[in-house]
Amino acid sequence: MESSWEKMLSRIMGWIDSAILNLPNLLIAIIIFIISFWLSKNLERWSNKVLKKVIKQASIRSLVSNVLSIILIAVGLFIALGVLNLDEVLKSLLAGAGVAGLAIGLALQGTLANTFSGIFLAIKDVLNVGDWVETNGFSGRVIEIDLRNTKIKEADNNIVVIPNKLVLDNPFKNFGLTNRIRTTIECGVSYDSNLKDVQKIGVETIGKLFPPRNVEKIEFHYINFGPSSIDFQIRFWVEATANLTSIEAKSEAIVALKEAFDKNNIDIPYPIRTIIQENR
């Protein structure tokens, strides 16, 4: 009768024989995993360089690079297990990954929605740092876009943090999307002014400050006989790629118009209220 010791030796010898037979597959699996690991580390650096052309936010580029790196390592692991004929282990890993992914997805539904919204905004290039935007009832300059939130600085220097999903799901106005934007200024001059001179000076002043391009033109129209002035509006184009917002453009134009009118003795009147006291 075979002893327990002999049975154990027989089992060990069987394992050794199996290991020797599968040694080439084991070496191939190790090499495959090492290559996939090396490629994943270099892919993170390579992909970051490529993504700079389409994604300007460093945090989102890092996320995409990390995801690609993890996917490559997982592919290498699954191929290595397949080479070792560990089909049952591979099936168990895939089933576990599916269940874990579902659980994590449900638990982090809001976070993932904000993350993918941020990636979409960055890839589509509809929102960039430095743009002046109006969204969700707030307006200001975008100072940061991370994996969860978009931060904008309002005119009063307050910082507003808005989840990326809300920015993507709701209409927003981005003044930095177009290369050229048109803005309007309304003003008034005194009734004794030469209106033709006012129009000529106004158009020339704005033209020097914001030169029109191609078919663009500076539009000047008198619009109203006011209580103390003849009112006009002037519409002109400004360069939006330099992050010059409509408010900033108006400010520069108003200063230039005031200086030009003062130089040519053109009065910009202010409302005057006259009180007449009756003698009794």
C-alpha positions in Angstrom: 0.0 0.0 0.0 1.4 3.4 -1.0 2.3 5.6 1.9 1.3 9.2 2.4 4.9 10.3 1.9 5.1 8.6 -1.5 1.8 10.2 -2.5 3.1 13.6 -1.5 6.3 13.1 -3.5 4.3 11.9 -6.4 2.2 15.0 -6.3 5.2 17.3 -6.0 6.9 15.6 -8.9 3.8 16.1 -10.9 3.8 19.8 -10.1 7.5 20.0 -11.1 6.8 18.3 -14.4 3.9 20.6 -15.1 6.0 23.6 -14.3 8.8 22.4 -16.6 6.3 21.8 -19.4 4.7 25.2 -18.9 8.0 27.0 -18.3 8.1 28.4 -21.9 4.5 29.7 -21.6 5.4 31.2 -18.2 8.4 33.0 -19.6 6.3 34.3 -22.6 3.6 35.5 -20.2 6.2 37.3 -18.0 7.7 38.9 -21.0 4.3 40.0 -22.3 3.4 41.6 -19.0 6.8 43.3 -18.7 6.4 44.7 -22.2 2.8 45.9 -21.5 4.0 47.6 -18.3 6.9 49.3 -20.0 4.6 50.4 -22.9 2.0 51.8 -20.4 4.6 53.9 -18.7 5.8 55.3 -22.0 2.3 55.6 -23.4 1.4 58.0 -20.5 4.2 60.3 -21.6 3.6 59.9 -25.3 -0.1 60.4 -25.1 0.3 63.5 -22.9 2.4 65.1 -25.7 -0.2 64.2 -28.3 -3.2 65.3 -26.1 -1.7 68.7 -25.7 -2.9 69.5 -29.2 -6.5 68.7 -28.4 -6.8 69.1 -24.6 -5.5 72.3 -22.9 -6.3 71.3 -19.3 -3.4 69.5 -17.7 -5.6 67.7 -15.2 -7.8 66.2 -17.9 -4.8 65.2 -20.0 -3.4 63.4 -17.0 -6.6 61.6 -16.4 -6.9 60.4 -20.1 -3.2 59.3 -20.0 -3.7 57.3 -16.8 -6.8 55.6 -18.2 -5.0 54.6 -21.4 -2.1 53.3 -19.3 -4.3 51.2 -17.1 -6.1 49.7 -20.1 -2.8 48.7 -21.6 -1.7 47.0 -18.4 -5.0 45.2 -18.2 -4.8 44.0 -21.8 -1.2 42.7 -21.1 -2.4 40.9 -18.0 -5.3 39.2 -19.8 -3.0 38.1 -22.7 -0.5 36.7 -20.2 -3.2 34.7 -18.4 -4.4 33.4 -21.7 -0.9 32.2 -22.6 -0.8 30.3 -19.3 -4.1 28.7 -20.1 -5.6 30.1 -17.0 -9.0 30.5 -18.6 -11.0 30.1 -15.4 -8.9 32.8 -13.7 -9.4 35.0 -16.7 -13.1 34.5 -16.6 -13.2 35.2 -12.9 -11.2 38.4 -13.3 -13.5 39.6 -16.1 -16.6 38.8 -14.1 -15.2 40.5 -11.0 -14.2 43.5 -13.0 -17.7 43.8 -14.5 -19.4 43.6 -11.1 -16.9 46.0 -9.5 -17.2 48.4 -12.4 -21.0 48.4 -12.1 -20.8 49.0 -8.3 -18.3 51.8 -8.7 -20.2 53.4 -11.5 -23.4 53.5 -9.4 -21.6 54.8 -6.4 -19.7 57.5 -8.3 -22.4 58.4 -10.8 -22.3 62.1 -10.1 -18.5 62.3 -10.0 -18.1 60.3 -13.2 -20.7 62.5 -14.9 -18.7 65.7 -14.0 -15.4 64.0 -15.1 -16.7 63.0 -18.5 -18.3 66.4 -18.9 -15.0 68.1 -18.2 -13.3 65.8 -20.7 -15.9 66.6 -23.3 -15.7 70.3 -22.8 -11.9 70.1 -23.1 -11.8 67.9 -26.2 -14.5 69.9 -28.0 -12.6 73.1 -27.2 -15.8 75.0 -26.3 -14.5 76.2 -22.9 -10.9 77.2 -22.1 -9.0 78.9 -19.3 -9.1 82.7 -19.9 -12.5 82.8 -21.6 -15.2 85.1 -20.4 -18.4 83.2 -20.0 -22.0 83.5 -18.8 -23.4 80.2 -17.4 -25.9 79.1 -14.7 -26.7 82.7 -13.8 -23.0 83.7 -13.3 -20.6 85.5 -15.5 -16.8 85.8 -15.3 -13.4 84.6 -16.5 -12.6 80.9 -16.5 -9.6 80.4 -14.3 -9.5 76.6 -13.9 -11.2 73.4 -15.4 -10.5 70.3 -13.3 -11.9 66.8 -13.3 -15.1 67.8 -11.4 -15.6 71.6 -11.5 -15.2 74.7 -13.6 -14.1 77.8 -11.7 -14.8 81.3 -12.9 -13.8 84.6 -11.4 -16.6 87.2 -11.4 -16.0 90.9 -11.9 -16.1 91.5 -8.2 -13.3 88.9 -7.7 -15.5 86.3 -6.2 -14.8 82.7 -7.3 -17.7 80.6 -8.5 -17.3 76.8 -8.6 -19.8 75.1 -11.0 -19.9 71.3 -11.5 -18.9 70.4 -15.1 -22.2 68.6 -15.7 -24.2 71.7 -15.0 -22.0 73.7 -17.4 -22.5 71.1 -20.2 -26.2 70.5 -19.6 -27.2 74.1 -19.5 -26.8 76.8 -22.2 -23.7 79.0 -21.7 -22.4 82.0 -23.5 -18.6 82.0 -24.2 -17.2 85.2 -25.5 -14.0 83.5 -26.4 -15.4 81.1 -29.0 -15.3 83.5 -31.9 -12.3 85.3 -33.3 -14.2 88.6 -33.6 -17.1 90.0 -31.6 -19.1 93.2 -32.1 -19.9 95.6 -29.4 -22.0 98.7 -29.1 -21.6 102.0 -27.3 -24.3 104.6 -26.8 -23.5 108.2 -26.1 -24.9 111.7 -26.6 -23.6 115.1 -27.8 -25.0 118.6 -27.2 -27.6 120.1 -29.6 -25.2 122.8 -30.8 -22.6 120.1 -32.1 -21.9 119.6 -35.7 -23.3 116.1 -36.2 -21.3 115.3 -39.3 -18.1 116.2 -37.4 -19.2 114.1 -34.5 -19.8 111.1 -36.7 -16.4 111.5 -38.5 -14.5 111.9 -35.3 -16.2 109.0 -33.7 -15.6 106.6 -36.6 -12.0 107.7 -37.0 -11.3 107.3 -33.3 -12.8 103.8 -33.0 -11.1 102.8 -36.3 -7.7 103.6 -35.0 -8.3 101.7 -31.7 -10.1 98.7 -33.3 -9.4 98.6 -37.0 -12.1 96.7 -39.0 -11.2 93.7 -41.2 -12.3 92.6 -44.6 -16.1 93.3 -44.9 -16.4 94.6 -41.4 -17.2 98.2 -40.9 -17.8 100.7 -38.1 -21.5 101.6 -37.9 -22.5 105.0 -36.6 -26.2 106.0 -36.2 -28.0 108.8 -34.5 -30.9 107.2 -32.6 -32.7 109.7 -30.5 -33.4 113.3 -29.5 -32.8 113.1 -25.8 -33.8 115.6 -23.1 -30.3 117.3 -23.1 -28.4 115.6 -26.0 -28.7 114.0 -29.4 -28.0 110.4 -28.8 -26.0 108.1 -31.1 -24.7 104.5 -31.1 -21.5 103.2 -32.6 -20.9 99.5 -33.3 -17.5 98.1 -34.0 -15.6 94.8 -34.1 -12.9 93.7 -31.6 -10.4 90.9 -31.4 -11.8 88.1 -29.1 -8.8 85.8 -29.2 -6.8 88.2 -27.1 -9.4 87.6 -24.3 -10.6 91.2 -24.7 -14.2 91.1 -23.5 -17.0 93.3 -24.5 -16.8 95.2 -21.3 -13.1 95.9 -21.6 -13.5 97.0 -25.2 -16.3 99.4 -24.3 -14.1 100.8 -21.5 -11.2 101.5 -23.9 -13.5 102.9 -26.6 -15.3 105.3 -24.1 -11.9 106.7 -22.9 -10.8 107.2 -26.5 -14.1 108.9 -27.6 -14.1 111.2 -24.5 -10.5 112.3 -25.3 -11.3 112.9 -29.0 -14.4 114.9 -28.2 -12.6 117.0 -25.6 -9.9 117.7 -28.1 -12.4 118.9 -30.7 -14.5 120.9 -28.2 -17.5 118.6 -28.6 -19.6 118.5 -25.4 -21.1 115.4 -23.9 -23.9 117.0 -21.8 -25.4 115.6 -18.6 -29.0 116.0 -17.7 -29.8 119.4 -16.1 -32.9 119.9 -14.0 -34.1 123.5 -13.7 -36.3 124.5 -10.8 -38.5 127.5 -11.2 -39.9 129.1 -8.1 -43.1 131.1 -8.5 -43.4 134.4 -6.6 -46.6 134.8 -4.7 
